[in-house]
Amino acid sequence: QQDPVTLKRLVSACVAAGEVDRGYQLVDSFNNFGCLADSEALGLLVDGYVKHGQALKAYEVFTCWDNIEDSTVPEADMLKSLHDALSSGGFANEAAAVQARM
């Protein structure tokens, strides 16, 4: 059964195992079955990509934030870690876009 709680548990497990791309695929496949991702699921993906050194992928997920119905305000810690990862990776334009949301 596809529900938001199951989605978040699966995404958390994927991120913990270092399989962030797999977590992204789950979010995508759940969307195909009508279970929409929420801010928490996207936050897990952003944090996971940052943690595993893939700042640009984290930014791409972050750009979807405002497309979510009932999205919450991004957490300050997540924004800071994303900004720092983008800055240290040489992605100045992306870092500036995140900085604007802080």
Secondary structure, 3 states (H helix, E strand, C coil): CCCHHHHHHHHHHHHHCCCHHHHHHHHHHHHHCCCCCCHHHHHHHHHHHHHCCCHHHHHHHHCCHHHCCCCCCCCHHHHHHHHHHHHHCCCHHHHHHHHHHC
